[in-house]
């Protein structure tokens, strides 16, 4: 079963750790300085899991 990446933008504090760890999947939305997905259908890789683990707000999850 495919996992989907979810970002709770209300919880995101814009630290950018996810972008530093996995820039091929995450970026910062310059208008509100929150993390966004570059591809809503991105595969959950080891780098994505690392970004989720290092998120200080725990606002990134899988469905």
N, C-alpha and C positions, 0 to 999 in steps of 0.2 A: 504494500500500500504506500502510495506516495505521500510524503510529508510536505506541508506547506508552511512557509515562514510567515510569521505574523509579528508586526511591530505595533505596540500600544503607544501611539504618538503622544498621548496624554501623560504617560509615565516617563517618556524619553526626556532626558535633561540636556541632550545635545553634546555629550562629551566626545563623541566621535571614535570611541574605542572600536566599535564594530567596523567602521570604515578603515581604520588603521590595520586591523587584522585581516579583513576580507573585502578589499575595495572592488573586487569583481562582482560582488552581490549587493553591498551597501554603499550609500552615498548620503551626503547631508543636503537637505532641502534648504537652499539659501534664504528662502522667504521667511521660514519660521525656525530655522536652525535645529531641525529635528532629523533623525535618521529616516531614510526611505529605502525601499527595495528598488534596485535597478531593473530587476526582472521578477515579476510576481510569481513566475513559474520556475524560479531557480532551484537547482538541486541542493539538497542538504548534504554538504560535504563536511569533512573534518574541520576545515577552516570556518565554516558557518557555525558548527557546534562550538568551536573555540570562541568565536565572537559572542555567542549566546552566554557562554560560561563567564566571560569577562565583563559583561554588561553590568555596571554598578546599580542600575535601576531595575534590572531583571525584566525589561520591557519587551524582549524578543523571545518568542516561543514558537512551537511547532503545533500544527493541527493535523 
